Amino acid sequence: MRLRRLDLTRYGRFTNHALDFGGRGDGPDLHVVYGPNEAGKSTALSAFLDLLYGIEMRSPYNFLHPYDTMRIGAALEHGGAVSEWARIKANRNSLRDGHGQPVGDHALAAMLGGIDRDAYRSMFSLDDDTLERGGEDILKSQGDLGSLLFGASAGLSDLAERLQSLETEAERFHKGRARSTELADLKRALDEVDRERKAIDVQASTHARLTRDRDQAERAYDEAVAALGESKARAEEIGRLRDGLELRAKLTGLRAELEGFSDLPDPPPHWHDEIGPLRDQETGLTRERDGLDRQIVEFRRKLDEIVVDEAILTVSDRVNRLRESQGHYIKTRESLPNRRAERRDHDARIAVLLTQLERPADTDPRGLVLPASTVGTLRGLISRRSGVAEKLDGARTGHDRAAARVGAAQEALHRVLGGSAEVHPDPDLTPWRGLEATAQDLRRGGSEAEALVETRARDGVAEALADALAALAPWAGDAGALVGLAVPDREQVEAWKRTLAEADADLEKRVADVVRLEADVARLTAERDAVGRTTGVVDDDTAAARRAARDAAWAEHKAALDPATADAFERAMRADDAATDSRLARTTEVARLRQCAIDLATTEQALTLARAQRDAGQARRGEIRRTIAAALEAMGLPPHWSPGSLADWLTRRAEALRSRADLRARDRRLRELQDDARSARDRLVAAMAAVGVPPPPEGSLVALLDTADGVLKRHAEQSMRLESAREVLREAEREVAERTRDLNRAIAAEADWRSDWEATLAGCWLGADGERPTTEAVGAILEVLDNLKAVLDRRDDTDHRIAQMERDQQAHIQALSDVLADLGETLDPTRPVEVTDAVFKRLVEAGHAVEKHIDRSADLENALAARAALDAPLAALAARKAEMTALFGGETLIEAASALKRVERRDALREQVRTIEETLAQALGVPDASAAEARLADVEPEALASEAAALEPRLSDLEPRRLELFGALTTARNALAGVDGEDDVARLEARRRTLLLEIEDKARRHLSLRLGIAAARRALSLYQERHRSSMLARAAEAFATISRGAYTGLSMQVEPDGEKLVALEAGGASKPVSALSKGTRFQLYLALRVAGYHEFAARHEAVPFVADDIMETFDDFRAEEAFRLFAGMAGVGQVIYLTHHRHLCEIARAVCPTVRIHTLDGPPPRMTGGDHTNPG
């Protein structure tokens, strides 16, 4: 849905005002409504909501227009179509379509997708207070992702606070393991009531009598209240009838006044709104027509006074060219003497340069200038000369030094060999390599050292085995016996431990049960005896015995029928009656005594069962202990050990067995290492003999390796010295060869240069006389030739400029003479500049006359067009005026306006009549006014007054009677509530039921809260899962934009209590959103709201989003980024921003050039771009 136009017909401070937003353009649908404070921006927002959902019952916008005249209209776009709507202030049928017909609110509800007023205000409008509450909600929610996403999308800025408040309310009633809750307090109060109730003993007969007294008092009180109510109802009915008579009298007067307007016609309703503008239009059009007629006469007079010089205009182009060339003419006239002096200076300089070149003065200087290729060649040869000479000298020096190094290297090699290298060939190195390989192999193996280490380790393991065997005491034996010992496995030991522990625990419980039940039996026995002794109540056994004695005496008396049996029967019957009366009189004690007997019997039976279970547990535990003792004796261990001690001993046994296995393995390894050491010594002795080195007598393997290493080291040093000397000689011989090649190349380069130098000099005048100048002389000559060429170029340029100046002066004089000839004038040769100025001034004056003539003609044409444009409005005005005056029989609009005021008064009287008729019908409870008047027709005011007077003393008597009966009822209730000065059972029962009902109500409320909170959190979770990726991405992009890159985006962080939102800083760090500054939280909430609008628009048809001056605290940079976000929202829906800051209009224009600015009560703000301003 889209708002195309908002009509503020009669609403708040507005009358016949409209905000026209126009159709949607190609760019973002962004609008800025600008107006100063109190201009009505917030009023326009309220009007839009009232249009959609109805004007509120007590609207504050009726201060100018009464409720019955308030009206709002709009043009709405939906589904590609535009529809007109209007809303008036009424209890029903307040929505009207484009034809003024009432329609149901469901028509707009379909466009809104079922969104109600509160949802629209929270989701699609935003003001400064909402923005601040949203920032505070981010802090309260502690960054909960689901709460923030849903709260921003739905506009619920206090969602986290509401959930927390509900959670607190639920926990206040009940919370696990909490003692100070409402439920705990209610349960304690209920227990207290039960304790008080058990302590009360009220006789049944007394309670029944007091109950009858209370019921009789209640019936009397109810009858008095009913009589009082009937009298009051009749008095109220008499009052309504008397009010109805007053309304009927007022209605009769209004109808009589209304008869005076019966001659008035019924004009269309819109005439009341049109008459004022029509009168203003008539006045304005008449004034405008007379003013235009006067302007036309004045423009024609001024046009006739203008005279144009046509002769000068025919040569205007030539005069303008003369004006342009005159400056050049004056400049050349002043510059020619200077240019001729420069020409003479150039000739003098050329003569000096010829002297420097030792050439005659009459020599053609152009002939001395060398071609550029020759000059380049000579300069290149001169620059090459120094490099060629340096390379030749360097090559000779390097060759001599290389030859000296070859001699020194040959002498060094001779000293190493002790003679010539040819008489000392290289020895055979194969035995030496064999010795080196054998020594390295034995060093890596280290059998002898390993045998020593292994011997020490074996001794340590043997000691550990001895310690392990000692730790197995009291068991005695060696390692072999320990291996063959039969022991239970670990699962069996754990089973014994578990079953024994279970048997001990069960036995302990059974013993505790026996002790507890024995104490209960003793307590119940003492309680039974105490009740019998203190109250004298006959117990059940005694009562049964007396009843049996009475029956037996009766049987005897019935059989004998003599005085003795009669006396015996009488005694037995009296004893039975006494027991019965005693028990009836003390029903509570009887009940307690009977309950004690029942409890005692039950407890004694439980005690018997508990003792049997204790004995069975003892037997089971003894059987388990005997099984374990037998196994311990078989292993030679004490039979009283527990399964835990046995498990520890088995662990120590396993450690001893591991030490035995480790000792056997180390013995085998030690024998292997000793065999390897003997074999290695034999191999090393053979290798040393192959190179002629005798082994030391009876030496160890380590001593043999040291001897072999020394021999190998000395041999390696000698070999290295020999190889180094030979390498130095080879390097010196290579350097001599290289230096020889460098010397030959340098000699050839020097010869090539000399050949090029001779050839170049021979090709120019420098070598024409047969002599070859040096490179230094040629360099100096080339510098002089460069100067000579520059001077010659400057002289030629001066000659060209002098000739051009002379031609330009002649051309200007000739053009001026031609123009003067066409104008019929002649040129004064001595004053060409003054003549040119005079001709140009004449042309300027003629141009001014032409421009003035054109302006006056345009003014005249505009005035004539404006006068012609008034004909249609004047004709239309005349037609409307004739229509109105014809209806009312007048001639002027003033008369029509007076008649319309009378029509308004007539309509107001009709409305008052209708209102009083409705009030009269409502007061008497009849369908309409006719029925009300019919009912009042037979009513006599005097009779009503008499009846009302009679009712007053009756009401005065009934009220004291009611109070008296209420006192009696209170006394009866208090008597029932205070038997023997104690609280009554009935009161306690009522309090108990009240507590139970309170518990039930609060429990239902608690369950509703818990289920609601769970449903809300589940909904938040589902919403988070459904919208997290897209909405979080949009929010991150928007947050990065509005923070101007200080934050690069948003992310989520999983924590134990849910997913939390974190902000990503530009430097790479992250920060929980609850730790952001206040202003940054505001920006984050705005970014979330923007993302929420995009999320809604992606799934539903977008509706207008309205923001009311939320940038009060924004600087220009933040405002620019905020408008950039709004422009993005305007790409998917309509966005309207209300503001009283002019500079925000400029910022919005800079960000979104297609934004449309609408103004309220004032000129539109000055724009620097194109004109898109739409005044409201």
Secondary structure, 3 states (H helix, E strand, C coil): CEEEEEEEEEECCEEEEEEECCCCCCCCCEEEEECCCCCCHHHHHHHHHHHHHCCCCCCCCCCCCCHHHCEEEEEEEECCEEEEEEEECCCCCCEEECCCCEECCHHHHHHHCCCCHHHHHHHHEEEHHHHHHHHHHHHHCCCEHHHHHHHHHHCCCCHHHHHHHHHHHHHHHCCCCCCCCHHHHHHHHHHHHHHHHHCCCCCHHHHHHHHHHHHHHHHHHHHHHHHHHHHHHHHHHHHHHHHHHHHHHHHHHHHHHHHCCCCCCCCCCCHHHHHHHHHHHHHHHHHHHHHHHHHHHHHHHHHHCCCCCHHHHHCHHHHHHHHHHHHHHHHHHHHHHHHHHHHHHHHHHHHHHHHHCCCCCCCCHHHHCCCHHHHHHHHHHHHHHHHHHHHHHHHHHHHHHHHHHHHHHHHHHHHHHCCCHHHCCCCCCHHHHHHHHHHHHHHHHCHHHHHHHHHHHHHHHHHHHHHHHHCCCCCCCCHHHHHHCCCCCHHHHHHHHHHHHHHHHHHHHHHHHHHHHHHHHHHHHHHHHHHHHHHCCCCHHHHHHHHHHHHHHHHHHHHHCCHHHHHHHHHHHHHHHHHHHHHHHCHHHHHHHHHHHHHHHHHHHHHHHHHHHHHHHHHHHHHHHHHHHHHHHHCCCCCCCCHHHHHHHHHHHHHHHHHHHHHHHHHHHHHHHHHHHHHHHHHHHHHHHHCCCCCCCCCCHHHHHHHHHHHHHHHHHHHHHHHHHHHHHHHHHHHHHHHHHHHHHHHHHHHHHHHHHHHHHHCCHHHCCCCCCCHHHHHHHHHHHHHHHHHHHHHHHHHHHHHHHHHHHHHHHHHHHHHHHHCCCCCCCCCHHHHHHHHHHHHHHHHHHHHHHHHHHHHHHHHHHHHHHCHHHHHHHHHHHHHHHHHHCCCCHHHHHHHHHHHHHHHHHHHHHHHHHHHHHHHHCCCCHHHHHHHHHCCCHHHHHHHHHHHHHHHHHHHHHHHHHHHHHHHHHHHHHCHHHCCCHHHHHHHHHHHHHHHHHHHHHHHHHHHHHHHHHHHHHHHHHHHHHHHHHHHHHHHHHHCCCCEEEEEEEEECCEEEEEEEECCCCEEEHHHCCHHHHHHHHHHHHHHHHHHHHHHCCCCCEEEECCCCCCCHHHHHHHHHHHHHHHCCCCEEEEECCHHHHHHHHHHCCCCEEEECCCCCCCCCCCCCEEEC
